[in-house]
Structure formats: structure tokens, C-alpha cells
Amino acid sequence: MKKIIALILVTLIVTFAFVGCSAADNVNHNLSQAADNFQVVRKITVYNARTDLIVMEMEGYMSLSNSATNELVVTCMTGPNEYKKNYIYLNEYVIYVVEDITTPNIDPYHYKVHFYTAVPDIDINN
């Protein structure tokens, strides 16, 4: 009798464990796994929300994580068994957007970083 009750409980637990899984949850998990395994080309755009200016853009095969010191850690694949690790400090004014830009026939070690700097408008004639 105890074995039958245990079997019923295990069956119920397994059934309820899979009830919350939707197709979107599975796809999201699979895409995250692929990106963390450097199989997805991504583009990150970092904005200064206070000035509405783009600070930098980065694209390539990359994995993202967050550090304990409020930094976005971007690890990019740049060659066979070669990687570059980049840190983007996040604060109340810095936000970022990540896009999946995977296209066929792209170089597997594609890696670009663009920094945007604002040059102040200074009148040197006065």
C-alpha cells in the first residue's frame, strides 16, 4: 500500500512540475543556452538614459552575465579557444539593449566594439 501511495505522489509531483512549461519557456531556455555556448550573434547597445546618447555598441558571439559589483560581463569569442572579457558598469543612467542579429554566412569570430564619445561644443574665439 505504501508503494502505491508513493508511486501516486511521484506521478503527481512530476505532472505538476511540467504543467508550467510553455513553448515560449522552452524556446527562451534554448536560445539562452545557445547564446551562452557562443552560437548566437548578438549586438549590445549601451545608452546613457540621462543624455539619450549611445555610449557604445558591441557585436559578436557573446555570453552575458552580471557581476556582484553591478557590472554587465560580456564574454566574446574571438577565435578558436580565444575569448575577450568586457565589463560595462551599470548605474541608474546606463541601460543596455541586446539584439539577436544572427545571419547566415557570418565569420564565426566576428567581434566589433564601437565607443561613442560626445565632444563638447566650445567656442575658442572668445
C-alpha positions in Angstrom: 0.0 0.0 0.0 2.8 2.4 0.8 4.4 1.7 -2.5 1.2 2.6 -4.4 0.8 5.8 -2.4 4.5 6.7 -3.1 4.1 6.0 -6.8 1.0 8.2 -7.0 2.8 11.0 -5.2 5.8 10.8 -7.5 3.4 10.8 -10.5 1.6 13.9 -9.2 4.8 15.7 -8.5 6.2 15.0 -12.0 2.9 16.0 -13.6 2.8 19.3 -11.7 6.4 20.1 -12.4 5.8 20.1 -16.2 2.4 22.0 -16.1 4.0 25.5 -16.0 6.3 24.8 -19.0 5.1 26.6 -22.2 6.6 26.5 -25.6 7.8 30.1 -25.1 9.6 29.0 -21.9 11.3 26.1 -23.7 12.3 28.4 -26.7 13.6 31.1 -24.3 15.7 28.5 -22.4 17.1 27.0 -25.7 18.0 30.4 -27.0 19.8 31.4 -23.8 21.7 28.1 -23.8 22.8 28.7 -27.5 23.9 32.2 -26.7 25.9 31.1 -23.7 27.6 28.5 -25.9 28.6 31.2 -28.4 26.2 30.1 -31.1 24.2 33.3 -31.4 25.5 36.6 -32.8 24.3 39.4 -30.6 24.5 43.2 -30.6 24.6 45.2 -27.4 23.8 48.9 -27.5 24.6 50.8 -24.3 22.8 54.1 -23.7 23.1 56.9 -21.3 19.5 57.4 -20.4 20.1 60.9 -18.9 21.6 62.3 -22.1 19.9 59.9 -24.6 23.3 59.2 -26.2 24.7 55.9 -27.3 27.8 55.2 -25.2 29.0 52.1 -27.1 27.9 49.2 -29.3 29.4 45.7 -29.3 28.6 42.8 -31.6 29.7 39.2 -32.0 29.3 35.7 -30.5 28.9 36.6 -26.8 27.7 35.4 -23.5 26.3 37.8 -20.9 26.2 37.7 -17.1 26.1 40.1 -14.2 28.9 40.6 -11.6 28.4 41.2 -7.9 29.6 44.8 -8.4 26.8 45.9 -10.7 28.6 45.2 -14.0 27.4 43.6 -17.2 30.1 41.0 -18.0 30.3 40.4 -21.8 32.5 37.4 -22.9 33.1 37.4 -26.6 34.5 34.5 -28.7 37.3 36.0 -30.9 39.0 32.8 -32.3 39.2 29.1 -31.7 39.6 28.9 -27.9 40.1 32.7 -27.7 37.8 35.0 -25.8 37.7 38.6 -24.6 36.0 39.6 -21.5 34.5 43.1 -21.2 32.8 44.9 -18.3 30.1 47.5 -18.6 29.3 49.4 -15.4 25.6 49.8 -14.9 24.1 52.6 -12.8 20.9 54.5 -12.7 21.6 56.2 -16.0 23.2 53.4 -18.0 20.9 51.0 -19.8 21.5 48.4 -22.5 19.6 46.5 -25.2 20.7 43.2 -26.5 19.6 42.1 -30.0 20.0 38.7 -31.7 21.5 39.5 -35.1 22.4 36.0 -36.3 22.6 35.8 -40.0 23.9 33.0 -42.3 27.5 33.1 -43.5 28.9 35.3 -40.8 32.5 35.0 -39.7 32.5 32.8 -36.5 35.0 35.1 -34.8 33.2 38.3 -35.7 33.8 40.9 -33.0 33.3 44.6 -33.1 33.3 47.3 -30.4 32.3 50.9 -31.1 32.7 53.6 -28.5 30.8 56.9 -28.9 32.1 60.0 -27.2 30.5 63.3 -27.0 32.7 66.2 -27.9 31.6 69.5 -26.2 30.8 72.4 -28.4 33.4 75.0 -27.3 33.8 78.4 -28.8 37.6 79.1 -28.8 37.3 82.6 -30.4 36.2 84.4 -27.1 
